[in-house]
Each structure stands twice: as C-alpha cells, then as structure tokens.
Amino acid sequence: MKVRIALLTGNELRHKFFASFLSCYPNIDLKLVVHERNNKLTTNPLYLKSKKIKRHVDLRKKTEIFFF
C-alpha cells in the first residue's frame, strides 16, 4: 500500500531535493508539494545587522548549490 503525502516546505534547493527524493520511492505517492518563498530574509533586521547570521545564511546557500 502506498503512503500518500502532501509536503509543505521551503523553496530552498535542499527542500526541492527532498521532495524529489521522496517521489522516487515506490511506496510513496507524493500528491502535493507546496514550496513557500522566503523573501523576507534579506530584509530581516537580524540578517542586516549580524555578520554571523548573514555569513551563516550565505554559506548555507553556497553549500546547497555545491551539494545539490
């Protein structure tokens, strides 16, 4: 019996990979995938003020591109 799944996730590359990964399994029926955008991140006060947070987010994006 197939498991039916609806996935609500972000639109980052790692999230898209995960949805694709799930859809490859024969016992999983991925019925719906909704990718939400996160446009607010670059206007977030913490992102703008904190070098550590900006560096973390930017490095995470570069790492995603490298691995996925």
N, C-alpha and C positions, 0 to 999 in steps of 0.2 A: 504494500500500500504506500502510495506517495504522500509525503507531507507537503501540504500547501502552505506557502509562506508569502506574506506581504512584508516588504522591507522598507522602512523609513530611515534614511541615512543622509549623510552629508554629500557634497559633490566633490570632495577631495578625491584624488586619484586612488588612494588606498581603499576608500569606500566603494568606488566603482569596481575595483579589482575584486573586492569581497563579494559583491553581487554577482559578478561573472563567475567567480569560483563556486559559489553556491549553485548556480544554474547548471553547472557541469555534472553534478551528482544525479545519478539516475533515480534515486528515491526522493528527490526534492523537486517540487513543482513550484517554481518561483512565479507567482501570479501577478505581483505588482511590485515595482521598485520606484520609490519617490526619492529623488535627490534634492535636498534643500541647499540653497546657496547661503553663503556666509559673507555677505557684502559688508557687514558692519565691522568686521575685524580690523581693517586698516583705519577705521575712524574711532576705534575704541581708545579711550584715554590711556589705559594701561599699555596698549601696543605703541602708542605715540610717545609716552613718557619713559617707559622702561626699556633700556637697551637689552637686558636679559630676555625679556619676553619677545621683543622684536627679533632678536637673534634666534631664539628657540623656534618661533613660527617660520622664519625664513629658512632655517636649516631643515626643519621638518618637510617643507615643500621641496627643497632640493633633494632630500633623501628619497622622498616618494618618487620623484622623477627618475632617479637613479635605479631604484629597485623595481618599480612597476612600469 
